[in-house]
Amino acid sequence: MSSLVIRKALASDAAGIAELEKATFPLPWSEEALLYDIGENKLATVLVAELDGSFAGYADIWVVAGEGQLNNIAVCEYARGQHVGLGIMKELFAELEKAGATEMSLEVRESNEAAIGLYRKLGFEEVGRREGYYLDNGETALIMRKEL
């Protein structure tokens, strides 16, 4: 049985997170932007997942005016299908509740069926669409929201 630990990110995690960003997203965040959210941005919470002691994924969320906005979440390829994303999301909910947030929203590529399935399983509902949202290919984003 695998051991999953979710914790707040440290500055020393930024390089690994940046590598996962590059491997996952066409327009990855820079290590500098990640370091800012980890150490300086008072609106941000960055969580890291470790599976059996190895880096397995992360999420970056901002809380603004009582709403959590998920910026990015990614799981390392080796850890997909092992409930790492689910674990990260549940810990995000706990962090948002501590911060007094009442809802959470996100954008997701309409072609990302795995992520959409996870978000629906967690109670998110589609509340809108952003046509041409993704700059790399003009794909539409689904806007999803959940009340906490």
C-alpha positions in Angstrom: 0.0 0.0 0.0 1.4 3.4 -1.0 1.9 6.2 1.5 0.7 9.6 0.3 1.7 12.8 2.2 0.5 16.2 1.3 2.4 19.2 2.7 3.0 22.9 2.2 5.7 23.5 -0.4 9.1 24.8 0.6 11.5 26.9 -1.5 13.5 23.8 -2.1 10.5 22.2 -3.9 10.4 24.9 -6.6 12.8 23.3 -9.0 11.0 20.0 -9.0 7.6 21.7 -9.4 9.0 23.8 -12.3 10.2 20.5 -14.0 6.7 19.0 -13.6 5.2 22.2 -15.0 7.4 21.9 -18.1 6.5 18.2 -18.5 2.8 18.9 -18.1 1.8 22.3 -19.5 2.4 23.9 -22.9 2.9 27.3 -21.1 4.6 26.4 -17.8 5.1 28.7 -14.8 8.6 29.7 -14.2 10.6 28.6 -11.2 10.7 32.3 -10.1 6.9 32.6 -10.2 6.6 29.4 -8.2 9.1 30.6 -5.6 7.1 33.9 -5.3 3.9 31.9 -4.6 5.7 29.6 -2.1 7.5 32.3 -0.1 6.1 35.7 -0.7 2.6 35.8 -2.1 0.2 36.1 0.9 -2.8 35.1 -1.3 -1.1 31.8 -2.4 -0.9 28.3 -1.0 1.3 25.8 -2.7 1.0 22.1 -1.7 3.3 19.2 -2.6 2.4 15.6 -2.8 4.9 12.8 -1.9 4.1 9.2 -2.8 6.3 6.8 -0.9 8.7 9.6 -0.1 9.1 10.8 -3.7 7.7 14.0 -5.3 4.5 13.1 -7.0 2.6 16.4 -7.7 1.6 19.8 -6.6 -1.1 22.4 -6.6 -1.1 26.2 -6.4 -4.1 28.1 -5.3 -4.9 31.7 -4.5 -7.6 32.9 -2.1 -9.1 36.2 -3.1 -12.2 37.8 -1.5 -13.3 34.5 0.0 -12.8 32.4 -3.1 -10.2 29.9 -3.9 -8.9 30.0 -7.4 -7.0 26.9 -8.5 -4.1 28.1 -10.7 -2.4 24.8 -11.4 -2.4 21.2 -10.3 -0.2 18.5 -11.8 0.6 14.9 -10.9 3.8 13.2 -12.1 3.2 10.6 -14.8 4.4 7.7 -12.6 1.9 8.6 -9.9 -1.2 9.0 -12.0 -4.1 6.7 -11.2 -3.0 6.4 -7.6 -5.4 9.1 -6.1 -2.6 11.7 -5.8 -4.8 14.4 -7.4 -7.7 13.5 -5.2 -5.5 13.7 -2.1 -4.2 17.1 -3.2 -7.7 18.4 -3.9 -9.0 17.3 -0.5 -6.1 19.0 1.3 -6.8 22.2 -0.8 -10.4 22.1 0.5 -9.1 22.0 4.1 -6.7 24.9 3.5 -9.5 26.9 1.9 -11.8 26.3 4.8 -9.0 27.4 7.2 -8.6 30.6 5.2 -12.4 31.3 5.4 -13.1 30.7 1.7 -16.6 29.8 0.8 -16.1 28.5 -2.7 -13.5 27.3 -5.2 -13.2 27.8 -8.9 -11.0 26.7 -11.7 -10.6 26.5 -15.4 -9.9 23.3 -17.2 -9.3 22.4 -20.8 -12.5 21.0 -22.3 -10.4 18.1 -23.7 -9.0 17.1 -20.2 -11.6 14.4 -19.5 -9.6 12.9 -16.5 -9.4 16.2 -14.7 -13.1 17.0 -15.4 -14.1 13.6 -14.1 -12.2 14.2 -10.9 -13.6 17.7 -10.4 -17.2 16.4 -11.0 -16.6 13.6 -8.5 -15.5 16.2 -6.0 -18.8 18.2 -6.5 -17.6 20.9 -9.0 -20.2 22.1 -11.5 -19.6 23.7 -14.9 -20.7 27.3 -14.6 -19.3 28.8 -17.9 -16.9 28.6 -20.7 -14.0 30.7 -21.9 -13.7 30.4 -25.6 -10.1 30.5 -26.9 -8.8 30.7 -23.4 -5.6 28.6 -23.8 -3.0 30.6 -25.7 -1.0 27.6 -27.1 -3.9 26.2 -29.1 -7.0 28.4 -28.6 -8.8 25.6 -26.7 -11.9 26.5 -24.7 -11.7 26.3 -20.9 -14.6 25.1 -18.8 -15.2 27.2 -15.7 -16.0 25.0 -12.8 -17.1 26.0 -9.3 -17.8 24.3 -6.0 -19.3 25.7 -2.8 -17.3 24.6 0.3 
